[in-house]
Structures are given as C-alpha cells and as structure tokens.
Amino acid sequence: MTRERPIGVFDSGIGGLTVVHALMRALPNERIVYFGDTARLPYGTKSSATIAGYAAQITEFLLKRDVKMLVVACNTMAAVALPVVTGLSPVPVVDVLDAGARAAAGVSRVGRVGVLATLTTVSSGAYERALRIHAPELHVVAKACPLFVPLVEEGWLDHPVTELTAQEYLRPVLAQGVDTLVLGCTHYPLLKPLLTRLVSDTTVLVDSAETTAARVAAVLQAQDLCRPPGDMPPAHEYHVTDVPQRFRAVGALCLGGPLPDVHLVRW
Ligand code: DGL
C-alpha cells in the first residue's frame, strides 16, 4: 500500500534532522527513512559536479528502500543537484529550497528578502531564481555564512563568538532594508533564537525546516499519500556514512531529543 511507505529524507550530514524534527511534529503518522552523508560533509564548500554525483547515489539508495516521496533536506543539494534527483525519481520530490522560497515570497511587505546560506548555495543563485518564480519583483540579498555550520556543530548556539559572527554577516544584509530573512541551510534554524535578537521585531525569519514540513504535508494530502494512524508509533530509520565524534550531540540538537540507533552505510 503506497500510503504505508516511508518518506525518504536526505542531507549532507545530520543538519537535515532539523527537517526530520519539523516533519515529525507536522506529520506524526509518517515513517521516515533518513540518510545523512556524514563521511563526505560539508557539501556547502564543494563543487556542483561533485554534489550532483553524491545526490544521485543517495537518491538510488533511498529509492531502493521503497520510499513514497523524497525530501531533499540539504539546501546546498537542492541548489545545485535537484534536476539529478528529480530525473531519477519516480516518486514526488520536495526540496527545502523551493519550500523556503515559496513561503518567503509571500511574506515580505517591502519586497526585499535576505537569504543566509552556504557558499555553494549562494554562488548558485538558486534562491534568487526560486524566489523570483513566486515574486518576480523581489529584491534578493544573498549572503554566504560559512562559519555558521561549524559554530552550530560546536554547539555554540548562544555564544558571544556566534553572536559577533552573526552581526558581521547580518550587517550588509540588513543595510539593504530587508524585512524577511530565509534561513537557507539545515543548521541555521538552530540559530533562530540568537538571530531573532539581532534583527528588528518586524523582521520575519523563514525557517526552511518548518516550511518544508508544511510543503510535504500539502503534497501528501494532494496526492492522497498520507499514512493513516496506526496502533504503534511509526518506526523511523537513520542511515549515515560515518559516525564522527560529537555526532550524537549535534544530532540531538537538531532532532530536539536523543538520537536513536543509526545504521552505518558502506557504499
Ligand atoms: N546541509 C547543508 C545545507 O543545508 C549544510 C552543511 C554542509 O555544508 O554540508 O546547505
């Protein structure tokens, strides 16, 4: 039965668990198979060609697990490798970048949106393109924030170094009068409390994990793919390509609770 099948969610590492966390809250009946390419992260500094090859491999891995939908939780993969994923996939694909852009396009009152993301995502121009599909007149200011991922992985979510770094990154973006900021990387939703303190009360932060969960819910409903409630809570699966030090600590931060058992994938 298609509705019973799991949703495949993938990311360069464990940051994508922020999307899993949002999915679990929005769709508690759904079963999730997560794939994190922890051996090869970060993707955010790699070339498009390299990332496209990785994305193809992961897509094939998840399709073999009979998923009913693929969720590209990594903004960098969504920015540079989405056609590879959609080209291979017979099931619907939802990606974090499109979900964030759709949500942000309708939010700005002044027509100016800031995007915070990795270097590769910003260089690709993918957020500008996606935002302009939904709001052609929008002025988009994209800013690469390469230090945010290591700071989050260090657990420095509310640390003076992170605050100073964020002030530096935000200054040129806020100077352009944006009233909406897209958190365009898996790790950035964890910095929401700190970033909220640094922007004005009227600035809206668009959390791409939450917007992705909302988009997944909409697509499942539209295609009659929602898993009906069962007697038991859904059993999720987690696959990673390496278990580096601090893996569990960062995973728990992203998932908002202890990380369950993970399966190690050897290609
Ligand atoms: N998952 C990546 C993203 O959302 C961030 C981590 C990385 O660079 O691999 O862009």
Residues whose N, C-alpha, C, O or C-beta is under 5 A from the ligand:
A	BS01	DGL	S12 G15 L41 P42 Y43 G44 T45 A73 C74 N75 T76 T118 V149 G184 C185 T186
